[in-house]
């Protein structure tokens, strides 16, 4: 398929959403932002916002917007559907993800965590 051939040869970087949140709030997000192929696990398990000296930021939203602008590929896993993601992160991000991503809904697939 097109997706497989496009991603072939890119070096993947696997991180959890919580790791990205922690790294970005500590100013260590540049390496993640520049990853050739970013694989994000468990989107929606991290805090959505971060307060920094009175300024409220959304670290993962900022990361997605930067990758969108640079047309860098992202693979995301989440227990949330697109409606929930849009409610949590905003319509603007929901629109970007709908454009950037192919949504694969596993429906009632058995969880490995149980």
N, C-alpha and C positions, 0 to 999 in steps of 0.2 A: 504494500500500500504506500501511498504518498507519505504518510506520517512516518512510517518506519524508514523509508529511504531518506527522508529529510533529516531524521534524528541520527541516522547511522554515522558514526565517526565523531560525534560530539562527545566531549568528556562530561559525564554526569556528576553532579554534586547533590548528594542526598542529605536533607536536613529536615527536622521537624519544625512545625510552625512555631512552637515554643522556643526552639533554639534561635530561629530568626528574630523573634521578638526580643529575646535577651541580647543577642548580638547587636541589633540595631539600636536599642536603647542605650547600649554602652559604647556606641560609635564604632562598632566593628563590622558593619554591614557591607562594606565595599566589596570584599571578596565574594560574598554571597551574590551581590547585585551583578557582578561581572561573570558569574559562572556560565559556561557555555550552554549547559542544559541543567536547569534547576528542578529538582524533584522535591516537592514539599509534602510532607506527610502530616495528616491530622489538622488541616486547616479548621479553625474554629475552636480549638482547645486552648489557645493562648488568649491572654487578655487582648481586647480589641484596641484599647487606647493606652497611652503612656503619658504621664504628666512630667514635664521637664521644666523646672523653674516657672511654673504657672502656665506654660504652653502645653496644650494637649495635642499629641501626635498620634497617628495610626501607622505604626511601623510597617506592617505587612501591606497596607494600602499604598504607602509610599514606594515600597519595593515593587509591587505590581505595576504601578504607573511608570516607574523608571524602566522596567523590563519591557513594558508595552511600547514606550517611546522608542526604545532601542531595538525593538522587534526580536527580543530574545525569548526562546522557548521555555515554557514552564509546564511541568506535570504536577497536578495537585490531587491528593486524596483527602476526603472529608466524609464525615457521617452526615453532613448537612447537604440539603439539596440547594439548587440555585436560588430559590425563593428565600430560604433561610440565610444564605450567604449575602444576598442583596439587603435583607433586613438588618443584618449585623454590620456590614461593611459599607453599605450605601448603594444606591442605584447606579451611580457612576462606575463603581468598580464592577457591579454586576454586569453592566453593559460591556465593559472591557473584557471581562472573563468570557462572556458569551461569544465575543468576537475572537478571542485568542484561543479558546479551548474547545475541544470536542468533549461533550459531556457523555460519560458512560455511567448509566445508573445501574447499579447491581441489585437494586430492589431489595428483596428480602434474603439476600445471600447470608449464609451462616457466618457469624463473626468468629474469627480466630482467637479473640480475646476472652471468650467465655470458658 
